[in-house]
Amino acid sequence: MFRIRKAGNGQVTLALSGRIEVGDLAEIEQQLAQEVGMRSVVLDLNDVTLVNESVVEFLVRCEAASISLRDCPGYIRKWMEQSKEAAMSLKR
């Protein structure tokens, strides 16, 4: 579901593709844990076709941890914003 491209400028890009499900998150998190802190990390979502709510919540957490999301499909970005708004309203 993903491939790793390392750029010479100290940036690591994990390119995700296809359908991303809860079962894929452990492997993605493991790869992120190896890279975060050592260099800039980007998740390229250009080829992602389908996600579920758990994946959306994961992506929200990634952004909060300063992991950049590149080429995030509009429907995923909208869902992420709705998830953030719902979380904020629960905190009130």
N, C-alpha and C positions, 0 to 999 in steps of 0.2 A: 503493500500500500504506500510505501514511501521510498524515496531514494535520497542519498546525501550528496550534496555538491559542496565542496569546500573552495572558497575563493581565496586568492592570495592576499587579500587585504585584511585578513583576520576575521572574515565573516564566514559563518557556516549557514548554508541553506538546506533545510529539509523540505523537499518537494513532495507534498502529499498528493495522491491521485485516487480517483474512483470513489468508492463508497467507504466512508470512515465510520466504524462502529465502536461501541464500548470495548469490545475485545481487542481492538487495535491500540487503545490508549496506553496500555502498559508498555508496549514496545516503543511507542513514540516518546513516552515519558522517560524511559530508560535512555534513549538516544539524547534527549534534551539534557538530562542530568549529566551526561558526559561532556557536553559542550558549554552549557550555561556557566557564566563566570569566567571562562577562559577567553571567550571571544563573543562577538556580536552574533546572535542567532536569529534567523528568519525562517518562518514557516511559509512556504509558497503554496497557496491554495488554488492556483489557477486551474488545475485539472481535477479538483474535487467535484463530484457530482451529487453526493447525497451524504447527509449527516443526521444524527438524532440529537435529542435534547442534551444528553450527557456530553457529547462532543462539543456542542455549542458552549456549555458551561466550562469545559476544558479550555476552549479557545479564549473565553473571557479571562480565565485565570492566567493564561499565557500572556495576554496583553498586559495584565496587571503586574506580571513579573518581568516586564520590559522585553518580551519576545515579540518581534515585529511580525505582523501578518501581511503578506504580500499577495496581491491579486485575489483578495477575498471576494467570492461571489456575493452579489447584492442581497440575495435571500438569506445568506448566512449572516452577513453584517446586520441586517434588519433584525434577525432573530436574536443576535447577540445584544443589540441595543434594548430589545424588549426584555431580555433576561436581566440585564443590568437594572432597568427601571423597576422590574418586579422585585428584585433583591433590595433596592433602595426603599421601596414602599413597605417592605416587611420590617425594615430596621426602624421605621418611624413609630 
